[in-house]
Structure formats: structure tokens, C-alpha cells
Amino acid sequence: MTRLIALLLIAGTAALAGCNTISGAGQDISKGGQAIHNSAEEHK
């Protein structure tokens, strides 16, 4: 029983860390897209 609880805690922690990493990557990609958009608008 103790091993099961430990395994669930580790899996939950890994899942939360993964979500934060993916969220951060999405924000970086969005900022990159915005920079490209702004540059294109300036050079029309």
C-alpha cells in the first residue's frame, strides 16, 4: 500500500511538471509568432 501511494505521488508530480513545461513552450512559441507578425507589419 505504501509503495502504491509513493508511486501515485511520483506520477502526479511528473504530470504537473510536464504540464508546466508544455505551457511554457506554448508561450514561447506564441511570443515568437507575435514577433514575426510585428516584423511583417512593419515591412509591408
C-alpha positions as CSV (number, residue, x, y, z in Angstrom):
1,M,0.0,0.0,0.0
2,T,2.8,2.4,0.9
3,R,4.5,1.7,-2.5
4,L,1.3,2.5,-4.3
5,I,0.9,5.8,-2.6
6,A,4.5,6.7,-3.3
7,L,4.1,5.7,-7.0
8,L,1.0,7.8,-7.3
9,L,2.7,10.9,-5.7
10,I,5.7,10.5,-8.1
11,A,3.4,10.1,-11.1
12,G,1.4,13.1,-10.1
13,T,4.5,15.3,-9.6
14,A,5.8,14.2,-13.0
15,A,2.5,15.0,-14.7
16,L,2.4,18.5,-13.2
17,A,5.9,19.2,-14.2
18,G,5.2,18.1,-17.7
19,C,2.1,20.4,-17.9
20,N,4.2,23.4,-16.8
21,T,6.9,22.6,-19.4
22,I,4.4,22.3,-22.2
23,S,2.6,25.5,-21.1
24,G,5.9,27.4,-21.1
25,A,6.8,26.1,-24.6
26,G,3.4,27.2,-25.9
27,Q,4.0,30.7,-24.5
28,D,7.5,30.9,-26.1
29,I,6.1,29.8,-29.5
30,S,3.3,32.4,-29.2
31,K,5.8,35.2,-28.5
32,G,7.9,34.1,-31.5
33,G,4.8,34.2,-33.7
34,Q,3.9,37.6,-32.4
35,A,7.4,38.9,-33.2
36,I,7.2,37.6,-36.8
37,H,3.8,39.2,-37.2
38,N,5.0,42.5,-35.9
39,S,8.0,42.4,-38.2
40,A,5.8,41.6,-41.2
41,E,3.5,44.5,-40.3
42,E,6.5,46.9,-40.2
43,H,7.8,45.9,-43.6
44,K,4.5,46.0,-45.6
